[in-house]
Amino acid sequence: MHTTGRQRYTVRWDKAAGHRVRSLHTGGDHTQGPQVVMVPGLGAPGYLLDALEGCGAWAESFLLDVPGFGHRQPRACPARIPALAGLVSAWLASVPREPVVLAGHSTGAQIALRVAAGHPERVRSLVLMGPTFPPALRRVSGLFGALVRTLTHESVGELGVTVPYYIRGGVGELFRYVRSALHDAPERVIGRVACPTLILRGAHDAFAPRAWVHRLAATAPHGRSMTVPGAHNFPYRHGGLASALVAEAARHR
């Protein structure tokens, strides 16, 4: 068992699609009410621990370590958006007791979106935080410019909770993950989501610009959007706010 601030979490391993999937689990004493499942961006769960702890204060909550950069190989699946969505869908079919509040950040939002669209029976509410990538950023020039504009508003402390995962995952696999995300088209998927959808972006997030987030929310049958303090990785510095908004989304049915 690990202690990180207010709550404690345990590391658990579950079988899904024939693979062992690692997750961080907290709030297990909440046997009634919704369950929360969080999907991190680029396979680095560490920066979402505060948000996980906040959710664990009111709901049984899981933070998935997919594709498995938080442990040694073998990986649960390749670091590609379609494969990751398939793995998360299989995990949701075997572990939670009921449809969940599914929250994804960054590329994790792309995964969560595919899961909610493909398996509506497994998701009761969807939260997309800093969803990537709008069409203008699906080429190197646009992506680099967004990176520069966003990094000036991020915290140096994020390096300590993301870089170790990237190193463990490997530069090649991380590159393939990003390339897969750049070939994804969330705007073609979100119209198939049946559950209420809350889309969040940081005020200084160039990866999820305001117009892009508004467009996604308008396309979702039950979508709404909100801008919050911070930049792309706002859940790292504002974990309490992120968890409170996930709680609000859980009540919005």
N, C-alpha and C positions, 0 to 999 in steps of 0.2 A: 504494500500500500504506500502511496506517495502523498505527501502533503504539499500543497501549493497555495499558501495564503489561507483563504477562508474555508475551503472545502478539501476533502480528500478524494482521490480517485484511485481506482484499481486498474491494473492492466489485465485485460481478458482476451482470450483467443476463441474464436468461433469458426466453425466450418461453413463455407459458402461456396457453391459451385465447385466442390472438391478441393478447395484451398483453405488454408488457415488464415484468418483475417484478424489482425490485432486492432483493438480499440481501447480507448481510455474511458472509464465508466465511473459515473458518480450519481448521487441522488437515488440510490437503490431503495431507500426507505420510502420513496413515494410510489406506493403500489397502486394508487388510483390516479386518474388523470392522464394527460398526454405524455408521451415519451418524445424526447428531442434527439435527433441524430444530426451531427455536424460533419461536413465534408470540407477539408482544408484545401487551400490552393497550392498547387505544385508539390503536393505530397509532404508538406511541412506542418504537422499538427501543433508544434510548440507555441506558435504565436496566438493560438486560439484557447489557451488554457484558462485565461481569465474569463472569457465568454463561457466556456464549459462550466466553470465553477459557478458562475452566475445562474446558468440554467439549472444546475444541480440543486440550487437552493429551493426550487419549486417543482422540479420534474426529474424523473429518471432520465439521464442524459448520457449520450455516447459521442465520442469524437473518434472518427474512423482514421486509422493509419493506412491510407491507401495512396499509392500502390504498395507501400511497405518500406518507405524510406526511413522509418523509425527503428528498423531492426536489420539484422543481417539477411542476406539472401537465403532461400529463394523468395522472390516477390510473389505476392498473391495474384498479380496480373501485370501485363505490360502497361507502361505509363502512357496510355492513349485514351482519349476521351471516350470512345465507344466501349472499349474493354473495361474501363473504370466504371462506367454507368452500368454495364452488365453485372459487374461484381457487386456494386452497391445494391442493385435490385435483388440479387440473389441473397445478400445478407439480410435485407429487409424482409424477405420472404421466410427466413428461418429464425431470426433472433427476437425482434420486438413482439410484444403481445398484441399489438393492434396497429392500425395506421398511425404514422408518426408525423411530427412537425419536422420537416426536413429543411435544414439550413446549410447552404453552401457558400463559400467565399471564393472570389476570383475564378480560377479555373474549376474550383470545387462547385461554384454556382452553375457552370456549364454542365457538370456531371449531374448535380441535383435536378436541374431543369429536365434533362433527358429522362431521368428516373421518374419524375412526377408525370411527364407526358406519356411515357410508355407503360407505367404501372400505377394508374390512378387509385387503385384499391389499396395501395400501400402508403399513400401520403395524404394526410388530412389538411395540412397547410404547408406552404412553401415560402421560404425566405431566401432571396438571392441578394448577397452582399457583394458589392463591387463586381458585377458580372462583366466578364471579358468575352470577346473583343469586338468592338463595333467595326463595320467594314473598313473604315478609313485607317484602322490600325492593323489590318491584316497584311501589311507589307512592311518591310524593314524600316523604311524612312519614317513612316507614321508611328511605328512602335517605338523607335528610338526617341523621337521627340516627346512622346507621352511619358517615357521612362524618365527623361531629364526633368520634365515639368513636375512629375509626381515625387521624385526622390528628394527634392528640396523641402518637402513638407513631411517626410517620414522621419521616424526616430532611429538613431544609430543602434539603439538597443535591439532592434528587430534582427540585426545580423546574428546575434547570439542564439536566437530561437528559430532561425531558418537555415543559415548556412550549414550547420552540421548535418541537417537532413539532405541538403543538396549534395554535399560531399559524399555522403553514404549512398545516395542514389546514383551518383556518377554523372559527369558532364554530358556524356553521350545520351544517356537516358533522359536527362533533364531537357536537353535540346529537342529530343524527339517528342517529349511531352508538350513543350511549347509549340512546336510545329503542328502537332495534332490539334491543339487548342485554336491555333490560327486558322485552321481549315474548317473549324466548326462554325455553324451559323445559328446562333440561338434564336434569332428573329424568325426562323423557319419552324421552330419547335414550340415556342411559347404559346402559340394559339391553340395548341392541343392540351394545355394544362387545364384540368377541370376544377382544381381546388383553389381557394383564395391564395393570392400571391402578393407578397410584399417585397419590393425591390428597394434596396438601400445603396446609397453611394456617399462617399466622403466628399466634403465641399471642395477639396483640392485633388480629387481623383481624376487624372487625365485618362486613365485606362477605362473608366466608366463615366464618360461625360454626361452632363445633364440631359441633353437631347436624346442620347442613346437610351438612357434609363427610362425617360418618359415614353419613348417609342415602345419599348418592351412592355411597360405597364399598360399602355393603351391597347396593345395587341392581345394581352392576356385577357381571357373572358372575365376574370375576377381579379384584376390587377390594380395595384396602387403603388406609388413610389414616394420616397422621402430622401432628403439630403440631410446628412448628419455631420457633426464636426469631424475633422481629420482628413486624411488622404486615402489612398487605396487600402492600406492595412489598418483602417480605423478600428477594427475589433481588438487589435493589440493594445492600443492606448485607451480605448473606450470599451473594454470588455463588459462592464456593468451596463452601459447603454445598449450594447448589442444584445445582451441576454434579456434586457427589459423589453426590447422591441420584438425579440423572438416570442417572449411571453405574450405580448400584445397580439401577435399574429396567431398564436394558439387559441386565443379567445375569439378571433374574428373568423367565423365560420359561415 
